[in-house]
């Protein structure tokens, strides 16, 4: 059986990465006789175990790897890993807190990658903009496994697609399509770099999906890097990469996302004035149930600010304090380094529609992506007012995306759930999902204007997601 590096070296003219081709060609002339008769030079095998054995169906190092001296083993593992020039990327050459030295998000990713290298279980997805460090982390993880004597396969996806296509179209048995495909599918640990950048033929992309699907079904340890958020990839890829039972997604572009943006007039200065410490819980003249609902909303908002997960929806009359609480949550998020987008919903829809027009400074796609992906989104004043079909669709896309991705979102509204249901049925289906977050009704009236006869009379609470 041909080794992976030999297969790739024969398809190097179709590859896009000079590093991979150079590494492969440098060792392609190694005599066939030196290949292990058990694994054919792959470095790993699948042994026969009973179905109930924990190693059943799993790839593991071949005897030829286990019996080698450390230096020889490392050299062999580096050759079959396809790591090439990326062998210089290690955890030691990384700054754990990122280039700025102030990035908690990168510190978390660094720690998670190092822990994964020590015990690769399930999937790890590293997503972020170019230069965020995701490929360095993935390569460092691979090199750590190689240093510990464990096999790993590092593939840049465009190169892999080219290699698959070339080896198949050549029709030459010596190119080893079946061997290449099998080794990639069953590598004990596979790193797929730039999973979103493949520009191969539909056939090649289908083969890539088969690789991912096979590793998903067998639960083989896999690391992915992607510039595109995994939720935005091809649906078949997205459902697997975002499966929380198997996959952990780490966002590495916190530095680019941090900061404050707003549409609708909530300036940073005004936001800073609305804190938990100056929220008035002692408003005079409140009935017992009104004060209780206000205190419950305050406690829930404090808890959400400490651990922003899922959704928090605050309903109540104008001036009851729901926007103040949303601002207080946003201030806590900013203080912790999260990015915040505060949007008054009617103004947001107008802004999106205006940015959709050609020639605008802020392109529509860029703005829309920022709203969808920001660390914390506040949708203030979600109302029952009539809107265009286009606006409804755009708002739904934002809500649905963040609902599926589980991104922290705060919603405020002075409309009852029934009124919102009539105006935004698909949006309310997401907002009112009991598995997504909490809905709290504030029964207290406007703190200056007093009680409204139309104020809600029932407090509703839904379970906070775990």
N, C-alpha and C positions, 0 to 999 in steps of 0.2 A: 504493500500500500504506500502511495506517495505521501510524504509529509506535507503538512499545510504550507510550510515555507517554500517547498519545491513547487507546489501547485500554483501558488501566488506568483512565484518568479517567472513562470511561463506565461502568465497573463499580464505581465507588468506594463506592456504597451497600452493596455486598456485601463490601467489604474490611474487614479488622479493624484495619489500621494507619493511624492518622491521618496519620503522617508521609508514607507513600507516597501517600495520596489527595491530600493538600495539595500535594505536589510535582507530581503528575500534573496536577491541575486547574489549577495555576498556568500551565501551558504548553500546555494542551489546545487553546486557541483560536488557536494559531499557524497562519497560512494554509497550506492544502494546497499552494499553488503554490510555497512555499519548500522543499518536500521535494525531496531529490535524486532525479532520475529513474532513477538506477542502483540505489540501495539503498532508496528509498522512505522515507528518514529513519532507517533502522535503524542506519546508521553502519558496517555491515560487510557484506561480500559473500562468496560462495564462487566463486572464479574457476575457469576451466577449465584443468586441468593434466593431463599424462599420468599414468597410474595409478602409475608408479614415481617420480613427483615427490614430494619431501618435503612439499609444501604441498597435495597432492591431498586433497580432501575437507575441508580446513581453512578456517575462516572467517578473514578478515583485514580490516583497515580499508579502507573505500571511498575512492575518489579524492576525494570531497567532504570527507572528514576529513583526508586527507593534504595537501590543497592549502590548507586554512584557516590563518589566522594562529593563533599559539599561544593567545591569549586567547579567540578565537572558537571554536577547536577544543575547548578545555577546557570552555567553556560548553555546547557541543553535547553533548560526552561526558557531562557531568554530568546533562544533561536525559535523555538516552537510557539512562543507567546506572540510573535509578530509585533513586539513592543518597539523595536527599532531604536531610533534616536531618542525616543521618549524615556529611555532607561534613566536619563538624568533627572527626570521628574520624580522627586521623592517627598515624603512628608517633612524631612529635615530641611529641604530647600524651600519650603512654604512658610510664610508668616501665619501662624494660627489665627490671628485676628484680621487678616486681610492686609491689603496694601496700605490702607489708611491707618491701620492700628486701632480702629475704633468700631469694627464691624462685628457685632454680636452674631449676626446672621451667618457670617463666614466661620466664626468660631464654632457655632453649632454644626455646620456642615463638615468642618475639619474633624471635629470629634466623632461625628457619625461615620464618616468615611474610614477613620482609623479603627473604630470599633468593628465596622463591617469587614475590614481587611483581616482582623484577628479571628472573626467568626462569620463568614459569609453565609447568611441565611436569607432567603427570599430575594426581593429585588430592591435596588437602590436607584432612584431617578434623580439626576442632578440637572436642574434647569436654570438658565440664566443667560444674560446677554453675552455677546462676544467679549472676551477679556475678563469675565467674572471669576475664572479659576476652575471651571467645572472639568475641563479636560486634564488640567494639572492634578486635580484631586483623583480623577479616575485612573490616571497613569500611576500616581503615587500608590494608590490602592493595589494596582496590579503588580508593581515592583515590590511592594511589601510581601505579597503572596509568593512571588518568585524567590525573594530572599529567605523565606521560611521553607523553601523546598516544595512548594505546591504549584501545580500547573494552572495556567490562566491563559486565556486567548483574548488579545486586544485587537479589535477590528474597527477601522474607520469606515462607516457605512457606505459612502460612495465607492470606496475602493472594493468593499465586499461585493456590492452590486455589480461592479464592472467585472470582477473576477468570476462571479457566478455566471454572468452572461457570456463572457468569453470562453469559459471552460465548457459551457453547454453548446454554444453555437459552433465551436471548432469541430465538434463531433469526434474528437481524438480521445481515445480511451486513456492515453498517457496524461492528459490534462487533469483527469480525476475529478469530474464534477461531483460524482456520487461521494467520493471520499471527502472533498471539500465541504459539501453540504452536510454530511454526517458529522464531521469534526466540529463544525460551527454549531450545529444543533445540540450536540452532546458534550461540549466542553464543560469540565467541572465548574469553571467560573468563566463567564463570557462578559467582556466589556464591549458595548456597541457605542462608539463615539459618533456624535452628530446623527442621531437616528432620524432627525427631521430634514436632513439636507440631501437625502438620496434623490438623484435625478435619473435613475435608471428606467428601463423599459417597464411597462406594466407587468411583464413576465418576471423581471428581476425583483420588482417590488412585491409581487405575490410570493416569491420565494423567501424574501425577508420576513413577510408576515408569517409564513409557515415556520420559520425559525423561532420567531417570537411566540407563536401559538404553542409550539412544541415545548418550549421551555416554560411557558405558563402552565400547561397541563401537567408537566412533571415537577414543577416547582424548583427547577434548577437555578442556582444563584446567578443573577445577571445584573450588570450595572449599565445604565443608559445615561447618555448626556444629550441634551437638546436645548437649542436656543428658543424654540417655540414651546409655550406652555403645553404640557402633555394633554391637557383637556382640549386643546385646539388641533391635535393631530388627527389623522384618519381615525374615524370612529372605532374601527376594529383594534387599532393600536391604543387609542385613548382608554377604552374600557379595560384593557389589561394593565396598562401602566398606572392607572388610577385606582386599581383594585386594592383597597386598604387592607384586605386580608393577606395580601402577598407583598405589596409594594409600598415603599416609603419615598415620598416626593420631597426634595429639598430645593428651595428657591435660593439661588445664589446672587441675585442682583438687588439685594436690599439697599445697597448704596444708591442705586439709581432710582429706587422706588421711594426712598425715605423723603420726608418733606411734606409740605402741605399744599394742596390745590383746592380751589373752590369755584363753584358756579352758583350765583344767586345772592351774593352780598355778604356772606359770613366771612369777613376778613380775618386774617390771623390775629390781629389786635383784638377784634371783638371776641373771637373764640377764646382767647386767653383770659378774658374777664369772666367766663362762665365755667366755674370749677365746682367740684364736689363740696369744697369747704364753704362756699358762699351760697349753697342751695338751701332755701328756706323751708324747713320742715315744720315750722311753728306758726304757720299762717293762721290767724285768728278766725273763729267762726266756722271751722270745718266740722262736719258731722263725723261720727266715729268711723263709719265705713269709708268716708272720703279721706280722712287722715291715714287710715290703715292702707288704702290703695296707694297713697303718695309715698308712704314709708316703704311699702313693698317694691315699688318702682325704683326707689332710691337704692335699696339693698341689691336688687337685681342688676342695676346699672353698675354699682360698685363691683359686684362679682364678675360681671362681664368685662369691665375695664382691667381687672386683675388677670383674667384668663380669657382673652377674646377668641371665642370659637363659635361657629354657627351664626345664628341670627338672634337679634333682640328687637322686638317691635313694641313701640310705646304708642298707645292710643289715648286720646283725651281731648277735652275742649281746648280751644286756643288760649294760650297763656297759663295752662295748668303746670308747666314745667318740663314737658317732654323734650323740647329742643334744648333747654339748659342741660338736661341729663345727657343728651346725645353729644353736646359740646364737651361736657366733662369727660366722657369716655374718649372722645377724640384727643383731648389734651393729654390724657394718660398714655394713649397710644403713641403720640408724638414724642413724649418724654422717654419712652422705651425704645425709640429708634424706628418705629413703624411709619410707613407712609400713610397719609390720610387724604381722602377726597371727600369734601363736604359739598353735597349737591342739593339745592332746593329743586324738587322734581320738575315743576313746570319750567323753571329756568334752564334746567339741564336739557330737557327735550328741545327747547328753543335753540339752545347752544349747539346741540348735536345737528339739528336741522340746518342751522346757519353754516356750520363747519363742513357740511356735506357739499356745499356749493363750491365750484372750482375757484382756485386762486386764493383761498384762505391761507393765512399764516400757519394755523394749526390744522393739519390734514385731519379729515374725519376719522380715518382708520386709526391714526395715532391717538387721538382723543378717546375714541371708543375703547381702544385697548387699555389705556390708562385707567379708565373708569372701571372696566371689568376686572382688572388684575391688581388694583391697588391693595395694599395690606388691609386697610380698613376703609369701607365705604359707608358714608352716612347719606341716606336718602330721606331728606327732610320734607315734610308736607306732601306725602303721597295722598292725593285727593281723588274725589269722585267726579271731578270736572271732565267734560267731554274732550277728547283729543283725537287727532287724526289717526288713521290706521297705521301710517308709517311710524308715528310717535309711539303708539301702543306696542308695535312690534319691536322697536329699538329698546324700549324699557323692559319688555319681556325678555329679550335676549340678554340684557345685563343681569336681570334677576335670576334667570334660569342658569346662566353660566356660573354665577357665584353660588347658587344653591347646589349645583352638581359638584363644584369644586370645594364646597365647604368653607368658602372664604368669609371672614368676619364681616358682618353687615348690620347696621343699625337703621331701622325704619321708624319714622314718626308719622302720625296721621291724626287728623281731627274727625275722621269719618268712622262710622261703625263698621264692623267686619261685613255686615250685610250690604251696606252701601258700597264698600270697596269691591265686594264680590260682584255686584251688578255692573260696576264700571270696569273692573280689571279681573275677570274670572280666572284667567291663566296665571296672572301674577299672584293673586290671593292663594291659588292652589300651592304655590311655592312658599309664600310668606307664612301661611297657616299650617304648613306641614309640621306635625307635632314632633317629628324626628329632627327637624332642622333647628329649632330653637324655642324661644319663649315669646309669648304675646302677653303683655300686661296692659290693662285698662286703668287709667288714672281717673278716678271719679271726682277729684277735687276740681272746683270751678276755676275760672280765670282769677289769678291772684289779685287783680285790681277791680275787675268788673263784676265779680260775684258769680253766683250760681246761674247756670243756664238751664232752662226747662228741658232742653234736648240732650242734656248730659247723659251718658250711658249709666245704667243702674246695675250692671252686672260686671263683676271682675272675672276675667278669664285668664287662666295660666296654662301653658303647655310645657311639657318636659324639656329641660335643657339637654342638648346632645352630649354624649359622653366622649 
